Amino acid sequence: MVAFEAPSELPRDAVSDTTLGRTSGVEEDRVDTGDTVGATTGETVEEWARAYVESTSLAHKCTPPPAPLRWAEAPSPCDPRPGRPPELRVSLAKPRSVKLGALRAPEARARLLHKFWHHELQAAELMCWALLRFPDTEPEFRRGLVRICRDEIRHMGLYQRHIEALGYRVGAFPVRDWFWERVPTCETPVQFVALLGMGFEAANLEHTPRFATWFRAVGDEAGAVLQERVGREEVGHVRFATRWFRRWTNGGDFDTWCASLPPPLTPLLLRGKTIQRERRLLAGMDAAFIDRLEAWRPSP
């Protein structure tokens, strides 16, 4: 797949969705609080974020109310854990790896998309978690977390519609809170952006083209287009994390990034089989960083 290239006139953290004629990504000069411009209740953004993380309502997870406009004046750090709706069956079992041939069956495609839906849910929750866990970070950063949270929730809706088009529903397959098992081990905002944004989300720059090819190979063009769209929109999320990582580490290089990953995680898990160099460059990673990532091997 040819790596996506954004037109030069777009904001630094936006990528153009040429298929749908819209711009997606993280922009620093606006506040996107949802479908309307902020709720008018007395609730704070922090209360909204905690309610989202801890909610046990599937409807709330999928379509939360718009975030409020008001921020708490002096919030204390908070370390919430996710509520799980009764429709979701949480499993600790490692899921089976997916093979291309199996995706000819609609059930197999729905199961894989359900896994991606749950990844998006965890990402949305973890953006809220970081907002609560690191309240002393810059307001610009925390506003960005809310915007990315809304992006992840929108992706959940895209996946849910395709799962239903295949004849299944959210909750039809077990889920594993794998990201929640790891991301809350981050003790600093530097570790958070290094792991979630520059790690898990950046790896999706490689995973989405591969799965788009697989969906197209079994005749599911809508599934392929969905993977391509999510992959394009991931670029802005990775750029957001990369910029803050560099700001907080004075231009931190590959070694600084590796040192910021909470153990036992290593770069091996945070890249795809074929590095999407152009997408990573568009996401703000420099060529030297990408070269080191591609060449990295675990110590014998």
C-alpha positions as CSV (number, residue, x, y, z in Angstrom):
1,M,0.0,0.0,0.0
2,V,1.3,3.5,-0.8
3,A,1.7,5.5,2.3
4,F,-0.7,8.4,2.7
5,E,0.6,11.9,2.2
6,A,-1.2,15.0,3.5
7,P,-1.5,18.2,1.4
8,S,0.9,20.9,2.7
9,E,-1.9,23.3,3.6
10,L,-3.3,21.1,6.3
11,P,-2.6,21.7,10.0
12,R,0.5,20.0,11.4
13,D,-1.6,17.4,13.2
14,A,-4.3,16.8,10.6
15,V,-4.5,14.3,7.8
16,S,-6.9,14.6,4.9
17,D,-9.5,12.0,4.4
18,T,-9.9,12.5,0.7
19,T,-12.5,9.7,0.4
20,L,-14.9,11.4,2.8
21,G,-13.9,15.0,2.2
22,R,-13.2,15.9,5.8
23,T,-10.2,16.7,7.9
24,S,-9.3,14.5,10.9
25,G,-6.5,14.6,13.5
26,V,-5.5,16.7,16.4
27,E,-5.4,20.5,16.0
28,E,-4.1,22.7,18.8
29,D,-6.2,25.8,18.1
30,R,-9.7,24.5,18.7
31,V,-11.6,22.6,21.4
32,D,-13.7,19.7,20.1
33,T,-15.9,18.7,22.9
34,G,-18.2,16.4,20.9
35,D,-21.3,16.8,18.7
36,T,-22.1,20.2,20.3
37,V,-19.9,22.8,21.7
38,G,-19.8,21.8,25.3
39,A,-22.4,20.7,27.8
40,T,-24.1,23.4,29.9
41,T,-24.3,21.5,33.2
42,G,-22.1,22.3,36.2
43,E,-20.0,19.2,35.5
44,T,-16.2,19.6,34.9
45,V,-14.2,17.9,32.1
46,E,-12.5,15.8,34.8
47,E,-15.9,14.6,36.1
48,W,-17.0,13.8,32.6
49,A,-13.8,11.9,31.9
50,R,-14.1,9.8,35.1
51,A,-17.7,9.1,34.4
52,Y,-16.7,7.8,31.0
53,V,-14.0,5.5,32.3
54,E,-16.1,4.1,35.1
55,S,-19.4,3.8,33.3
56,T,-21.0,0.3,33.1
57,S,-23.4,1.4,30.4
58,L,-22.7,0.3,26.8
59,A,-24.7,3.2,25.5
60,H,-22.6,5.7,27.5
61,K,-19.4,4.1,26.2
62,C,-20.6,4.4,22.6
63,T,-22.3,7.8,22.7
64,P,-21.2,9.8,25.8
65,P,-22.6,13.3,26.2
66,P,-20.5,16.2,24.9
67,A,-17.6,17.2,27.2
68,P,-18.3,20.2,29.4
69,L,-16.5,23.5,28.8
70,R,-15.5,23.9,32.5
71,W,-12.2,22.5,33.8
72,A,-11.6,21.8,37.5
73,E,-9.5,24.6,39.1
74,A,-7.0,22.4,41.1
75,P,-7.7,18.7,40.4
76,S,-5.8,16.1,42.3
77,P,-4.4,13.1,40.5
78,C,-6.9,10.3,40.1
79,D,-6.3,6.7,38.9
80,P,-9.6,5.2,37.9
81,R,-10.3,1.7,36.4
82,P,-12.7,1.0,33.7
83,G,-16.3,-0.1,34.2
84,R,-17.5,-2.9,31.9
85,P,-21.0,-3.1,30.7
86,P,-22.8,-6.5,31.2
87,E,-22.9,-6.9,27.4
88,L,-19.1,-7.3,27.3
89,R,-17.5,-10.6,28.4
90,V,-14.0,-9.8,29.7
91,S,-11.5,-12.7,29.2
92,L,-7.9,-13.1,30.3
93,A,-7.3,-15.7,27.6
94,K,-4.9,-14.8,24.8
95,P,-6.9,-14.5,21.6
96,R,-6.0,-16.8,18.7
97,S,-4.0,-15.2,15.9
98,V,-5.9,-14.5,12.8
99,K,-5.1,-16.0,9.4
100,L,-6.0,-14.5,6.1
101,G,-7.9,-17.5,4.9
102,A,-10.2,-17.5,8.0
103,L,-11.5,-14.0,7.1
104,R,-13.5,-15.5,4.3
105,A,-16.1,-16.3,7.0
106,P,-18.2,-13.3,8.1
107,E,-18.0,-14.4,11.7
108,A,-14.2,-14.3,11.6
109,R,-14.2,-10.8,10.2
110,A,-16.8,-9.7,12.8
111,R,-14.7,-11.2,15.5
112,L,-11.6,-9.3,14.3
113,L,-13.5,-6.0,14.0
114,H,-14.9,-6.6,17.5
115,K,-11.3,-6.8,18.8
116,F,-10.5,-3.5,17.0
117,W,-13.7,-1.9,18.5
118,H,-12.5,-2.9,21.9
119,H,-9.0,-1.4,21.2
120,E,-10.7,1.9,20.4
121,L,-12.8,1.7,23.5
122,Q,-9.7,1.2,25.7
123,A,-7.9,4.0,23.9
124,A,-10.8,6.4,24.5
125,E,-10.8,5.4,28.2
126,L,-7.1,5.7,28.5
127,M,-7.1,9.3,27.1
128,C,-9.5,10.1,29.9
129,W,-7.3,8.2,32.4
130,A,-4.3,10.3,31.4
131,L,-6.2,13.5,31.8
132,L,-7.1,12.4,35.4
133,R,-3.8,10.8,36.3
134,F,-1.6,13.8,35.1
135,P,-3.6,16.9,36.0
136,D,-0.5,19.1,36.1
137,T,0.2,18.7,32.4
138,E,-0.3,21.7,30.1
139,P,-3.9,22.6,29.3
140,E,-3.1,22.3,25.7
141,F,-2.1,18.7,26.2
142,R,-5.2,17.8,28.2
143,R,-7.5,19.4,25.6
144,G,-5.8,17.3,23.0
145,L,-6.5,14.1,25.0
146,V,-10.3,15.0,25.0
147,R,-10.1,15.5,21.2
148,I,-8.4,12.2,20.6
149,C,-10.9,10.5,23.0
150,R,-13.7,11.7,20.7
151,D,-11.8,10.4,17.7
152,E,-11.5,6.9,19.3
153,I,-15.3,6.9,20.1
154,R,-16.1,7.8,16.5
155,H,-13.9,4.9,15.3
156,M,-15.9,2.7,17.7
157,G,-19.1,3.7,15.8
158,L,-17.5,2.9,12.5
159,Y,-16.5,-0.6,13.7
160,Q,-19.9,-1.2,15.3
161,R,-21.7,-0.5,12.1
162,H,-19.6,-2.9,10.1
163,I,-19.9,-5.6,12.7
164,E,-23.7,-5.2,12.5
165,A,-23.6,-5.3,8.7
166,L,-21.9,-8.7,9.0
167,G,-24.8,-9.9,11.2
168,Y,-23.3,-9.6,14.7
169,R,-23.4,-7.1,17.5
170,V,-21.0,-5.5,20.0
171,G,-20.8,-8.1,22.9
172,A,-21.0,-11.1,20.6
173,F,-17.4,-12.0,21.3
174,P,-15.2,-11.9,24.4
175,V,-12.8,-9.0,25.0
176,R,-9.5,-8.6,26.8
177,D,-8.4,-5.4,28.5
178,W,-4.9,-5.8,27.3
179,F,-4.1,-2.0,27.0
180,W,-5.5,-1.5,30.6
181,E,-3.2,-4.2,31.8
182,R,-0.2,-2.1,30.6
183,V,-0.8,1.6,30.1
184,P,-1.6,2.4,33.8
185,T,1.9,1.2,34.7
186,C,3.1,4.6,33.2
187,E,4.1,6.8,36.1
188,T,4.8,10.0,34.1
189,P,3.1,11.7,31.1
190,V,6.3,11.1,29.1
191,Q,5.9,7.3,29.6
192,F,2.2,7.6,28.6
193,V,2.8,9.3,25.2
194,A,5.8,7.0,24.6
195,L,3.7,3.9,25.1
196,L,0.2,4.7,23.9
197,G,0.8,7.3,21.2
198,M,4.3,6.5,19.9
199,G,3.9,2.8,20.7
200,F,0.5,1.2,20.3
201,E,-1.0,3.8,18.0
202,A,2.1,4.1,15.9
203,A,2.1,0.3,15.4
204,N,-1.4,0.7,14.0
205,L,0.2,2.7,11.2
206,E,1.6,-0.6,10.0
207,H,-1.2,-2.9,11.1
208,T,-4.1,-1.1,9.3
209,P,-2.6,-1.4,5.8
210,R,-2.0,-5.1,6.3
211,F,-5.5,-5.8,7.5
212,A,-6.9,-3.6,4.7
213,T,-5.2,-5.8,2.2
214,W,-6.6,-8.9,3.9
215,F,-10.2,-7.6,3.9
216,R,-9.9,-6.6,0.3
217,A,-8.5,-10.1,-0.6
218,V,-11.6,-11.8,0.8
219,G,-14.0,-9.4,-1.0
220,D,-14.9,-7.1,2.0
221,E,-14.2,-3.8,0.4
222,A,-16.1,-1.9,3.1
223,G,-13.8,-3.5,5.8
224,A,-10.7,-2.6,3.7
225,V,-11.8,1.1,3.4
226,L,-12.5,1.2,7.1
227,Q,-9.0,0.0,7.9
228,E,-7.5,2.5,5.6
229,R,-9.5,5.4,7.1
230,V,-8.6,4.5,10.7
231,G,-4.9,4.2,9.6
232,R,-4.9,7.6,8.0
233,E,-6.6,9.2,11.1
234,E,-4.0,7.5,13.4
235,V,-1.3,9.7,11.9
236,G,-2.6,12.8,13.8
237,H,-2.7,10.9,17.1
238,V,0.9,9.7,16.7
239,R,2.1,13.2,15.8
240,F,0.4,14.6,18.9
241,A,2.2,12.1,21.1
242,T,5.6,12.6,19.3
243,R,5.5,16.3,19.7
244,W,4.8,16.2,23.4
245,F,7.4,13.5,23.9
246,R,10.0,15.7,22.2
247,R,8.9,18.8,24.1
248,W,9.1,17.1,27.5
249,T,12.4,15.3,26.8
250,N,14.1,18.2,25.0
251,G,14.0,16.4,21.6
252,G,14.3,12.9,22.9
253,D,15.8,10.4,20.5
254,F,15.2,6.7,20.0
255,D,17.2,5.7,23.1
256,T,15.2,8.1,25.3
257,W,12.0,6.6,23.9
258,C,13.2,3.1,24.7
259,A,14.1,4.1,28.2
260,S,10.6,5.7,28.6
261,L,8.8,2.4,27.9
262,P,7.5,0.8,31.1
263,P,9.1,-2.7,31.4
264,P,8.8,-5.3,30.2
265,L,7.6,-3.7,26.9
266,T,10.1,-3.2,24.1
267,P,10.1,-1.8,20.6
268,L,9.5,-5.3,19.2
269,L,5.9,-5.1,20.2
270,L,5.4,-1.5,19.1
271,R,5.9,-1.9,15.3
272,G,4.4,-3.8,12.5
273,K,6.2,-6.4,10.3
274,T,6.7,-3.8,7.5
275,I,7.5,-0.3,8.8
276,Q,5.4,2.4,7.2
277,R,8.2,4.9,6.9
278,E,6.3,7.7,5.1
279,R,3.4,7.6,7.6
280,R,5.8,7.7,10.5
281,L,7.6,10.6,9.0
282,L,4.3,12.4,8.5
283,A,3.5,11.6,12.2
284,G,6.6,13.5,13.3
285,M,9.2,10.8,13.7
286,D,12.5,11.6,12.1
287,A,14.4,9.2,9.8
288,A,17.1,8.3,12.3
289,F,14.4,7.3,14.8
290,I,12.6,5.1,12.2
291,D,15.9,3.5,11.1
292,R,16.7,2.5,14.7
293,L,13.1,1.2,15.2
294,E,13.3,-0.9,12.1
295,A,16.8,-2.3,13.0
296,W,16.0,-2.9,16.7
297,R,16.5,-6.5,17.9
298,P,16.2,-7.9,21.4
299,S,19.4,-8.6,23.2
300,P,20.4,-12.3,23.1
